Structures are given as structure tokens and as C-alpha cells.
Amino acid sequence: MSEAPDQKERRMVKQAWPRAGEIVLLVIAAFCALVLLTQDFGLVTRFFYSPLAIILLIVVFVEYLIIKGGDRSRLYLIEIERMREREQEQVVRMRRALEELDRLRAAVTPSGQPASSDPPATNIEEGLKRVEHFLRPDARE
């Protein structure tokens, strides 16, 4: 089963970003490297609880929220566009069904019998099947 190009691009972008487990491992590795470089465990841990580190953490968190909000807004806009397209398709199907019903109504006399000059009742049944197909496009014949 082949994927759409848009899905492939999204999957490639997802693979480019490190996963949460990889980020945790990178942070631990950076912490260990800092301890080895400074030779002072207390200095490194004090840095993590310093006001500068807390400010950086807050800035990163706010930036994360902004980026996530932008992604969700984009996804919502895409979903709204898909819903519009589905609604337009449904309106077209309803119009076709109404046109077919009008044609069938013209083919039948008020008594409910086919008019003598019109095609036989089998055409009316075929017309009803077409109407059903317009209203339920996934229906099997």
C-alpha cells in the first residue's frame, strides 16, 4: 500500500526530530559531560537551580506552547477545509438526487402508474437506484 506524498513528508519530518527518550539521554549525557569538564558536581547542580536556568526553562516552555498552538491551528484549518469539501460533495449529490427524482416524477402520472408514452417501470426502478447511489455513495448494488 503506497502512501501519499504529504504523508511521506510528515513521516520524514517526524523522524528528523529526536524522540523524548533520546532527548532525556542527551540531557543526561550533557550533565555527565559538564560534571567531567568542571570536576565539580555541586557547581553543575547549583547551575540547574539558578535563576538563569529557571528563566531559560520558562522561555523554552512558552516557545514549546507557541509552536504546538501553531501546529494545532494549522491542523484545524486543514480539517475545516476537508469538511467544506465533503459538504460541497454532499450538496452536489443531493442536487443530482433531486434532479433524478424530478425526472422520475415527470415520468409517472398522478395515479402512480408510468405514463403510456414514457419508458416502462424498470426505468423507474433504475432511477430510484441512481437516487439511492447519489444519497449513499458507498452503497453496493
Legacy VTK file of the C-alpha trace (Angstrom):
# vtk DataFile Version 3.0
C-alpha trace
ASCII
DATASET POLYDATA
POINTS 141 float
0.000 0.000 0.000
1.620 3.271 -1.097
1.445 6.423 0.971
0.515 9.865 -0.257
3.496 12.225 -0.764
2.212 14.504 2.006
2.215 11.599 4.475
5.763 10.641 3.459
6.959 14.202 4.064
5.320 14.270 7.503
6.873 10.928 8.387
10.320 12.179 7.291
9.905 15.328 9.399
8.887 13.235 12.403
11.992 11.074 12.002
14.232 14.169 11.838
13.244 15.274 15.357
14.638 13.294 18.312
12.184 11.341 20.414
11.537 12.052 24.090
13.747 9.148 25.215
16.586 10.397 23.024
16.229 13.902 24.473
16.435 12.529 28.027
19.578 10.568 27.112
21.114 13.684 25.546
20.379 15.741 28.681
21.930 13.068 30.908
24.970 12.878 28.631
25.327 16.683 28.702
25.049 16.671 32.503
27.749 13.989 32.786
29.977 15.887 30.337
29.582 19.091 32.369
30.465 17.249 35.585
33.546 15.759 33.919
34.643 19.100 32.461
34.173 21.145 35.642
35.225 18.398 38.041
32.614 19.866 40.419
29.269 18.115 40.788
27.944 20.818 43.140
28.675 23.614 40.662
26.699 21.872 37.901
23.717 21.086 40.130
23.685 24.641 41.502
23.533 25.914 37.920
20.393 23.842 37.285
18.668 25.541 40.241
19.929 29.042 39.450
17.536 31.823 38.400
19.056 31.838 34.905
18.243 28.155 34.379
14.672 28.665 35.597
14.211 31.623 33.231
15.585 29.559 30.331
13.234 26.726 31.229
10.243 29.079 31.248
11.263 30.574 27.874
11.636 27.113 26.331
8.258 26.040 27.724
6.486 29.145 26.353
8.151 28.632 22.976
7.007 24.997 23.002
3.423 26.091 23.696
3.522 28.629 20.869
4.867 26.087 18.392
2.307 23.468 19.476
-0.509 26.013 19.186
0.604 26.910 15.657
0.658 23.241 14.663
-2.825 22.682 16.043
-4.159 25.792 14.317
-2.770 24.520 11.012
-4.341 21.100 11.593
-7.686 22.688 12.453
-7.592 24.737 9.236
-6.835 21.603 7.210
-9.713 19.759 8.880
-12.107 22.664 8.246
-11.120 22.634 4.557
-11.757 18.878 4.349
-15.175 19.336 5.977
-16.016 22.061 3.425
-15.061 19.755 0.570
-17.191 16.933 1.998
-20.130 19.308 2.420
-19.789 20.520 -1.179
-19.713 16.919 -2.420
-22.819 16.172 -0.381
-24.633 19.215 -1.826
-23.755 18.069 -5.356
-25.037 14.549 -4.613
-28.275 15.943 -3.164
-28.813 18.126 -6.250
-28.286 15.146 -8.541
-30.703 13.077 -6.465
-33.328 15.843 -6.583
-32.906 16.174 -10.357
-33.338 12.418 -10.739
-36.442 12.475 -8.517
-37.902 15.319 -10.600
-37.250 13.320 -13.772
-38.913 10.267 -12.228
-41.856 12.348 -11.036
-42.349 13.625 -14.582
-42.275 10.033 -15.886
-45.093 8.914 -13.566
-48.709 10.057 -13.859
-50.533 11.301 -10.733
-52.091 7.853 -10.265
-48.639 6.383 -9.653
-48.542 4.400 -12.899
-45.988 5.033 -15.622
-47.279 7.250 -18.379
-48.062 5.407 -21.598
-45.503 7.373 -23.623
-42.758 7.032 -21.012
-40.437 4.046 -20.539
-41.598 1.026 -18.513
-41.429 0.682 -14.730
-37.952 -0.873 -14.873
-36.529 2.536 -15.824
-38.226 3.987 -12.768
-36.588 1.333 -10.595
-33.221 2.110 -12.203
-33.831 5.784 -11.495
-34.571 5.006 -7.861
-31.320 3.041 -7.666
-29.455 6.058 -9.077
-31.104 8.283 -6.474
-30.030 5.867 -3.759
-26.494 5.885 -5.181
-26.436 9.706 -5.049
-27.664 9.764 -1.468
-25.453 6.900 -0.287
-22.335 6.839 -2.485
-20.827 3.904 -0.575
-23.932 1.677 -1.075
-23.283 -1.528 -3.026
-25.622 -2.584 -5.808
LINES 1 142
141 0 1 2 3 4 5 6 7 8 9 10 11 12 13 14 15 16 17 18 19 20 21 22 23 24 25 26 27 28 29 30 31 32 33 34 35 36 37 38 39 40 41 42 43 44 45 46 47 48 49 50 51 52 53 54 55 56 57 58 59 60 61 62 63 64 65 66 67 68 69 70 71 72 73 74 75 76 77 78 79 80 81 82 83 84 85 86 87 88 89 90 91 92 93 94 95 96 97 98 99 100 101 102 103 104 105 106 107 108 109 110 111 112 113 114 115 116 117 118 119 120 121 122 123 124 125 126 127 128 129 130 131 132 133 134 135 136 137 138 139 140
